[in-house]
Amino acid sequence: MNNFDTLSREELLEQLNKSEATKIKYVNKYLEQEDKWNLLRLLLAKISHEFKTPLNSIIGFSDLLKARIESETELEFLNNISVSSRHMLDLIQDLLDLTRAQYTPMELNYKEFETRDIILDIINSYPNIEFDYTLVSIPIKADIKRFRQLIYNLTSNAVKFNKPGCKIKILTYVDDKFNFEITDYGDGIDESNYNVIFEFFAQSNDDIYKRQMGSGIGLALCKSIVEAHKGEIGVASRLGEGSTFHFSLPINL
């Protein structure tokens, strides 16, 4: 480090110029990265939108064919096509929503609704999965579409990583906010990666990348939805024992 008290006027000016040049260099580098990131987000939004039309056609025609097929094997194949296409469509919609959220604040259409009814609808959409749930019956004021998306993404995440034979636990309760918790008994997440899994395309090590492949976009969108409602979201986990994702939302805004 330079001792500025011993420098001449000319040497001080030279150091100042070097400092300013360094600042300009880093500012330009930052702006260049921001431009690239903005272009990437535009590209993702464009590609995602273009993918939706053919996927809707695949889903529609596969569902029509199921009404004309009698072979159980062929019906199973068509069902796999339909389910996989719908899953991909959900991921694309998540990507579109998350990309849009990077540009402008998420628009929310507030409405009073019953949380228990929506959560039960999503639980019942998994007839082959066992749930152990305790749900409070309370209305809250929030965006019902985004709330459903939030519950669906967290439930889908738990289903993907839960160990066979283990019940997924869901708990809701109220203090000064509405609180939701969902617990799976999968591989768990290292504490050092708690924040990373909520980031959009975050750099991660191989241990959590496997988990992000199935839910990274969905979890990032969950964070955006919760924060848009002025709420909080987080995770608690133990490696080899499972994870509990939780969020809280204001009951009224």
N, C-alpha and C positions, 0 to 999 in steps of 0.2 A: 504494500500500500504506500502511496506517495505521501511525503511530508510536505504539505502545501506551504508551510511557513518558510521553507528554505528555497522555494522556487521563485525564479524571476518573473517579471510581468509577462515576458514572451512565452516562458515555459507554462505559466498558468493558462494563457490563452490557448496554447497548443493542447493542453489537457482538456480544456473546456470544449474545444472543437472536436476532439476525439470522443468525448462524452456525448455531445449532440449527435455526432455521426452514428454512434452505437444505438442511441435512442431511435433515430430515424430508421436504422436497419431493422430493429426489432418491430417497430410499428408497421413498416412495409411488409415484413414477413407475416405478422398477425393478420393484416388486411388481406394478404394473398390467401392465407389459409381460410379466412372467413368467406372469401369469394368462392373458393373451391367447395366449401361446405354448403353454401347456398345453392350452387349449381347441382351438387349431389342431391340435395333435398328436392329440387325441382325435377331432377331425373327420376328419383324414386316415386314421386307423386305421379309423374307421367306414366311410367311403366306400370305402376299399380293400377291406375285407372284403365289402361289398355288391357290388362289381364282380366278384369272383372267381366267383360262382355263374353269372351269365349268360355269362361268358367261357368257362367250362368247358363250358357247353351248346353254344356256338358251335363250339368245338374238336371236341367229340364228334360233332355232327351233320355238320359239314363233312368229318370223316374217314369217317363212314358213307356220305356221298354219293359220296366218291371211289371207293368200291368198286362203285358203280352207274353211273358216268359213263364213257363211252368217248371222247368228244370231247377231243382234246388241249388245245384252248383252254379248255374248261370245267374240265378237270382242273387246268390252270395257275391259273385263277381261284380254284378251291377251295383249292388248295395255298397261294396267297397269303393267303387268309382264315385258314387254319389256322396258317401261320407267323407272321403278324402278331398273331393272337390269343395265341399262345404267348409271343411276345415281350412283349406287353402284360401277360400274366399274370406273367411273370418280373419285370417292373418293379414291378407291384403287390406281389408278394411281397417284393421288396427294400424297398419303401416301408413295408410292414407291419413287417418285421424292424427297419428303422432307426428307425421311430417307437417301437416297443417298447423299443428299446435306449436311448432318451432317458429312459425312466422307471426302468428297473431294469437292473442289470448283465446282460450277455448270458450265458445259461446254456449251458455247454459240457459235452458228453458225451465225455470223453476215451477214446480207443481207439488202439491201435497199428495203423498201416497203412502200406502202401507208397506213397510219393508218386508215383513214376514211373508206376504203373498208372493213377492218377486223371488225371494230366496227359495221358497218351496217350489216354485215353478222350475227353477234351475236345477234344484236337487232331483226333482221328478224326471228331468230330461236325461238322467243317468240311471236307467232302470236296473242295470247290472252292477252298480256300485253301491256298497253299503255306507250309509252315513249315520253318525251319531250326532244329533243336533238338539240344541236348546235355543229357541228363538223368542225374543220378546215381541209382543204385538204393540207397535207404536208407529204412528205416522210421522214422517219427517218431510221437510220442504227441500227438494233438490231436483236435479234434472233426472227424470225417471229413466230415460234412454241411457244416459251415461252411468247411472247407478246399476242398471241391469248389466251393462257392458263390464263394469268393474267387478261385480259378483261373478259373472260368467268367466272372466279371465282368471280370477283367483281360484275358482272351483276347477276349471280346466287344468290349471297348473298343478293343483293338488292331485287330481286324478292321474295325470301323466306320470308323476313321480312317486306315488304311493306304492308301498309293497303289497303284493297280492295277499288277500286274506285279512288285511288291516282296515278297520273302519276309519273313514275320514271324519274328523270332528269339526263341527261348526258351532260357534257360540256368538250370540249377540246380546248386548246389555246396554243399559243407559245410565250415565251419570249426568254430567252437564252436556254430554255429546252422545251421539249414536256410535256404538263400538261393534266391530265385526272381527272375528278371529276364525281362521280355518287352519287345521293342523293335518299334515300328511306324515306318514312314517316311512319316508324314502331315505336317500343317502345323506340328506342334510347339506348344509352350506357352511363353509369356514367363516368365522366371524369377520375376518379381514375383508371378505367379499360382500358383506351385507349391502353396502351402498352401490357396489358395481352392478349388481343384478337389476337395479332399477334404472340403469343408464341406457340410452339409445345407442346401440352398436358400440358399447364400451369395449376397451381392450381388456382381455381377461385371460387367466391361465386356463389350461386344459381341463382342470377339475370342474370349474364352473361353466366353461364353454359348452359342455355337454348339456347342462341344464338350460343355458341361454338359447340353445338351438331350438328348443321347443317353446320357450316362453319369454325370451328377452324382450321382444317387441311388446308383448302383452303386458308385462310387468312395468315397462317404461310408460305405457299408456295408462296403466292403473295409477301410477304416480302423478301423471298429468291431470287425470280426472279428480283425484283426491285434492291435490293442491289448488285446482281451479275452484273447488268448493270450500277452500280455506280450511282443509282438514290435514291430517297427518297419516303417513303410512310407514310401515316398517316390517322387520322380520326378526324372529328369534329362532335359532337352530342349533342342533348338535350333530356333528358328523356321525353318520351311521344310525342316527335315531329319528331324524325327520325335521320338519320345519313348521313353524307357525307364522303365517302372514296375518297382519292385523292392520286395520285402519280405523280412524275415527272421523266423523263428520259433524258439523254443527246441526242441531235439530231444526233450527229456524235461522234464516238469514235476514 
